[in-house]
Amino acid sequence: MEGMGIYKWNDGRSYSGEYSDDKKHGYGIYRWQDGRQYSGYWVLGKQHGLGIYLVSTENREKFGLWEEGKRIEWFSQETQDKINSFQLDYTEFFKS
């Protein structure tokens, strides 16, 4: 698959967003069957970059940074605001 697409698994999970070479790549939204959700960036099928994790049972969002499919940092609202206003470069938080 290339470009934009939607994929739904039989167990209730779904992904809607960008694809490249049949992998999640670019911006997309992944939803688990229990209501959790990740909205953010993907590289070669793995969460990579800024994202928002929705904790459905608590109805709250957590802002974070993922690298090669693993969350490496949660950001406070203040830090997220600085990233969004280009006062802070989130790439400084990458481990690799």
N, C-alpha and C positions, 0 to 999 in steps of 0.2 A: 504494500500500500504506500502511496505517495500523496502528500498534501494533507488536507483535512479529512477526518473520518471519525466514526463512532464504532466502538466494539463493545458488545455485551456478552459476558460470560453467563453460563447456565445457572451459576450459583448466586447471581444478582449483582456481581461487580460490573463496573462499566468504565470505559475511558472515552472521552471525546476531546479531540484536539489534533495536533499536527503529528504527521508520520513521515519518516524517511526510511526507505529500504525495509519496510515492514516493521519498523520499530518506532516506539513513541519518541519523538524528537522535535523539540520546539516547545511551545506552550500547550498545556493540556490539563484536563480535570479528570482525576481518577476517583471513583466512588466505590467504597466497600459496601457490602450488603447490610452492614449494621448502621449505616448512615455516616460513618467517617468519610472525610473527603480531603484530598490533596489537590490544590490548584497551584500550578507553578510550572517550572521549566524541567525539561527532560533532555538527556543526551544519550543516544544509542540505547534507548529502552529503560534508562534508569533516571530517577529523580536527580537533577543536577542544577544547582543555582537557587535562586530565591523561590520560596513557596509559602503558601498559607495552608495550614493544617486545621481542619474544622473538627472539633471534638463534639460530636452530635449529642452525646449524653449530657454534656455540660453546656451546650449551645454557646461555645466560645471558640474564637480563632486564635491560633498561635502562629507567629511569624518566624520563619526559620531559613536556614541555609542547608542544602543537601549537596553531597559530593559523591558521585558514583553510586547513588542509591541509598546512601546513609546520611541521616541527619547529623550535622556536626555542630550546629549552633542554634539556640533559640534566641530571638531578638526581642527586647522590650519594645513597647510602643514608641518610646522616644528614639531608640536606635532605628527602628523601621522608618520613622518620620525623617530622620537624617539621611537614610539611604534613598528614600523616595525624593528628597529635595536635593540630592547630589552633594550633600555636605559630608557624606561618608561613603567610601568605596567598599562595598561588601566583599569584593574579591580578596581583600586583605585577610579575611577569615578562613579562606580555603587552606586545608592542611598540606596538600601536595604541591 
